[in-house]
Amino acid sequence: MGVAERASRRKAEGQRFVTNRIQRIGVIFSLCVGVSAFASADGWKTFDSSRNFSVSYPADWFRIGASADRLQLLSSKGGAEGITIKHGQAEITAMEAEASPTETLTQVIDRYTEGASVLSRTDLPNVSGKEGCSGLKEIISREQAIPQSDAPIDVPYIVNTDLFCDAEGHKVVILLRNWEGDKGRREYQQIVLRMARSIKALSRK
């Protein structure tokens, strides 16, 4: 093989190497873009509570307060922590029940639904794995926004969709509040169900 032929062959091999490298970079770039798009398109974040649990939540809801132990969200801007929700607005709170190590899940449920008119009680399947919640229960109730005796006119009702579960001894509660008749109620309920099924117990040293 002559010098010119060897030079021509090396040139061809170099071109194939560059082409293959460009193709591999292109594939890697495409995969990275795809993963990034999938992650951002999902639109959910994770909150790690100081009370030894984590929960996922929709990033397009508005977080209120700065508590490290509980997550409080509003479906739209406006309103504030501890203030009655606006019409067309929903509020979600995820937290560990107070004094839960001394109570059964049934006792926690009875305490949180005291004074409300319970509409339904449902046992939900657990699909979150070993580290997730067990004994997932949904309680739907309604109550007046304020006592009727405190208002000169008829007081509208708020519907509560509350999910309770046990995460390795920690009784975790997700509370959804929205006005009765809110057309977004079903969507809100799907959100809190997904949140409940994302709950995981955290091990802290």
Stockholm file with secondary structure:
# STOCKHOLM 1.0

chainA/1-205         MGVAERASRRKAEGQRFVTNRIQRIGVIFSLCVGVSAFASADGWKTFDSSRNFSVSYPADWFRIGASADRLQLLSSKGGAEGITIKHGQAEITAMEAEASPTETLTQVIDRYTEGASVLSRTDLPNVSGKEGCSGLKEIISREQAIPQSDAPIDVPYIVNTDLFCDAEGHKVVILLRNWEGDKGRREYQQIVLRMARSIKALSRK
#=GR chainA/1-205 SS CCHHHHHHHHHHHHHHHHHHHHHHHHHHHHHHHHHHHHHHHHCEEEEECTTSEEEEEETTSEECSCCSSCEEEESSSCCCTTSCCCTTCEEEEEEECTTGGGSCHHHHHHHHTTTSEEEEEEECCCCSCTTSCEEEEEEEEEEESSCGGGCSSCCCEEEEEEEEEEETTEEEEEEEEEETTCTTHHHHHHHHHHHHHHCEECCCC
#=GC SS_cons         CCHHHHHHHHHHHHHHHHHHHHHHHHHHHHHHHHHHHHHHHHCEEEEECTTSEEEEEETTSEECSCCSSCEEEESSSCCCTTSCCCTTCEEEEEEECTTGGGSCHHHHHHHHTTTSEEEEEEECCCCSCTTSCEEEEEEEEEEESSCGGGCSSCCCEEEEEEEEEEETTEEEEEEEEEETTCTTHHHHHHHHHHHHHHCEECCCC
//
